[in-house]
């Protein structure tokens, strides 16, 4: 029986991993397609910012609702419904005819994907392919290849983050420290790289900086989720995860829209990247200063 249980556990984990991979590919596809769509639909920078932000309206709301529903009705039912709905919305994207139809489809698309993580929808990640085309003059053909490089390192970072946290825990014996040191260090390095991306002189420099940034952002993800798992009772994990992830993704509503207006107002991407990087640095320091071992103590108390 233990071997059979282990076998099914592995299958379930592999299926969930594949679902998450498809989830991220689907949501990132618009970033790659946006230079083409903005030309076809005559979208301004502000329009593009609002469309990027629209995904997170539904996504942030259903992060929380999806987590609650998974605790209430079971994860299997929620996953089947959400994955079916997001697949339909992904297909509907091909039928849009302009700004408003694309805006609406992206809201519902985000709502469908929201329950699945219970990833801020990274502001600069959504804008990065468009930045390469508009600001660096890279061709649309080359953009598709070059803008995929950061995601390759992001996948490696995501896979390596859990191993790194475990290695630090085995070395120090400090559970909370192993999570926190990876989170703070990764977020700080990523924020600095993002800030400098907007001032990079060449495509090579910009892509290199963003590759490092996304790699470290994804490196922090396992520590983020591990802290949630350790901090709440088992029967509330879905609700707590959805609530925290939903709050984090509010930045995905505000950030892309503000970025669009900044670009349109200043005629430059530099201010948007610097702002995003600065906010990341502030967030890393807040995490370092205000999040302490009491979180672990409360988790242990709740477990008892």
SVG drawing of the C-alpha trace seen along z (x, -y; Angstrom):
<svg xmlns="http://www.w3.org/2000/svg" viewBox="-18 -63 43 65">
<polyline fill="none" stroke="black" stroke-width="0.4" points="0.0,0.0 2.8,-2.6 4.3,-2.0 1.0,-2.4 0.3,-5.6 3.7,-6.9 3.1,-6.1 -0.2,-8.0 1.4,-10.9 4.1,-11.2 1.5,-11.1 -0.5,-13.8 2.5,-16.0 3.6,-15.6 0.1,-16.4 -0.1,-19.5 3.4,-20.6 2.2,-20.3 -0.9,-22.2 1.1,-25.1 3.5,-25.1 0.6,-25.3 -1.0,-28.0 2.1,-30.2 2.6,-29.6 -1.0,-30.7 -0.9,-33.8 2.6,-34.8 1.5,-34.3 -0.1,-37.8 3.2,-39.4 4.7,-37.8 1.7,-38.6 1.2,-42.1 3.5,-43.8 1.5,-42.2 -1.9,-42.9 -1.1,-46.5 -0.3,-47.1 -3.5,-45.3 -5.8,-47.0 -3.9,-50.4 -3.4,-50.2 -1.6,-53.0 0.8,-52.4 -2.0,-53.2 -4.3,-50.7 -1.7,-48.0 -1.1,-48.7 -4.9,-48.4 -5.1,-45.1 -2.1,-43.7 -3.7,-44.8 -7.1,-43.3 -5.9,-39.7 -5.1,-40.4 -8.5,-41.8 -10.0,-38.3 -6.9,-36.5 -6.5,-38.3 -10.2,-37.9 -10.3,-34.2 -7.0,-33.6 -9.0,-34.1 -12.3,-32.6 -10.5,-29.6 -8.7,-28.9 -11.9,-29.1 -13.8,-26.9 -11.0,-24.3 -11.3,-24.1 -15.1,-24.1 -15.8,-21.7 -12.5,-20.0 -9.5,-20.7 -10.4,-18.2 -13.7,-19.9 -12.2,-23.4 -9.3,-22.4 -11.6,-20.7 -13.9,-23.8 -11.1,-26.4 -8.9,-24.6 -11.9,-24.0 -12.9,-27.7 -9.5,-29.1 -9.0,-26.8 -12.2,-28.2 -11.0,-31.8 -7.6,-31.1 -9.4,-30.0 -11.7,-33.1 -8.6,-35.3 -8.3,-34.5 -11.8,-35.9 -11.3,-39.4 -11.8,-42.4 -10.4,-45.3 -9.5,-46.8 -12.8,-46.2 -13.3,-42.6 -9.7,-41.8 -10.0,-43.6 -13.1,-41.5 -11.6,-38.2 -8.5,-38.8 -10.5,-39.5 -12.4,-36.1 -9.1,-34.4 -7.6,-35.6 -10.6,-34.4 -10.2,-31.0 -6.5,-30.8 -6.9,-32.3 -7.7,-29.2 -4.8,-27.2 -2.0,-28.7 -3.9,-28.6 2.8,-33.7 2.8,-39.7 1.8,-39.0 5.2,-40.5 4.7,-43.9 7.9,-44.1 7.6,-40.6 4.4,-41.4 5.9,-44.5 9.4,-43.1 8.7,-41.7 7.0,-45.0 10.0,-46.9 12.4,-45.0 10.5,-45.8 9.6,-49.5 12.7,-50.7 15.5,-48.4 14.4,-48.0 14.6,-44.2 12.6,-42.5 9.4,-40.7 11.0,-37.4 14.0,-37.8 11.8,-39.0 10.0,-35.7 13.3,-33.9 15.1,-36.4 12.3,-37.0 12.0,-33.3 15.5,-33.2 14.5,-34.7 11.7,-32.2 14.1,-29.3 16.2,-30.6 13.0,-31.3 12.0,-27.6 15.5,-26.6 15.2,-29.0 11.8,-27.7 13.0,-24.1 16.2,-25.1 14.5,-27.2 13.1,-24.3 16.4,-22.5 18.2,-25.6 15.8,-26.2 16.2,-22.5 19.9,-22.7 20.1,-25.8 17.7,-24.2 19.8,-21.1 22.9,-23.2 21.5,-25.6 18.6,-23.7 16.6,-26.9 13.4,-26.4 12.2,-30.0 15.6,-31.4 16.0,-29.0 12.8,-30.4 13.5,-34.1 17.1,-34.3 16.1,-32.9 13.1,-35.2 14.9,-38.4 18.1,-37.8 16.3,-36.7 13.8,-39.6 16.6,-42.1 18.8,-40.9 15.8,-40.7 14.7,-44.2 18.1,-45.7 18.3,-43.9 14.9,-45.1 15.7,-48.7 18.8,-48.6 17.1,-46.9 15.4,-50.1 18.7,-51.9 20.6,-49.2 22.4,-50.3 22.0,-47.2 19.6,-44.3 22.2,-41.9 22.5,-43.9 18.7,-44.2 18.0,-40.5 20.9,-39.5 19.6,-41.7 16.0,-40.5 17.2,-36.9 18.9,-37.2 15.9,-39.0 13.3,-36.4 15.6,-33.6 15.8,-35.0 12.1,-35.9 11.3,-32.3 14.0,-31.1 12.0,-32.9 8.7,-31.2 9.1,-27.9 10.1,-29.7 7.0,-31.9 4.7,-28.9 6.5,-27.0 6.0,-29.7 2.2,-29.7 2.1,-25.9 4.0,-26.2 1.9,-29.0 -1.7,-28.0 -3.8,-24.9 -4.2,-22.3 -7.9,-22.9 -7.3,-26.6 -4.3,-26.3 -6.4,-26.9 -8.1,-30.0 -4.9,-31.5 -2.9,-30.8 -5.5,-32.3 -5.9,-35.4 -2.1,-36.1 -1.7,-35.4 -4.7,-37.5 -3.2,-40.5 0.1,-40.0 -1.5,-40.1 -3.2,-43.4 0.1,-44.8 -0.7,-43.0 -3.8,-45.3 -2.2,-48.5 1.4,-48.0 0.8,-47.3 -1.7,-50.1 0.6,-52.6 3.5,-51.4 1.5,-52.1 0.6,-55.7 4.2,-56.3 5.5,-55.2 2.9,-57.2 3.6,-60.3 7.4,-60.2 8.1,-58.5 10.5,-56.2 10.5,-52.8 13.3,-53.8 11.0,-55.4 8.7,-52.3 11.6,-49.9 13.2,-52.1 9.9,-52.4 9.3,-48.7 12.8,-48.0 12.6,-50.6 9.3,-49.0 11.0,-45.6 13.9,-46.9 11.4,-48.4 9.5,-45.2 12.6,-43.1 13.6,-45.4 10.1,-45.3 10.3,-41.5 13.7,-41.5 12.8,-43.9 9.2,-43.1 8.8,-39.4 10.4,-37.5 10.5,-34.2 7.2,-34.9 5.5,-33.6 7.1,-30.2 6.2,-30.3 2.6,-30.9 2.6,-28.1 4.0,-25.7 1.4,-26.8 -1.4,-26.3 -0.1,-22.8 -0.1,-21.8"/>
</svg>
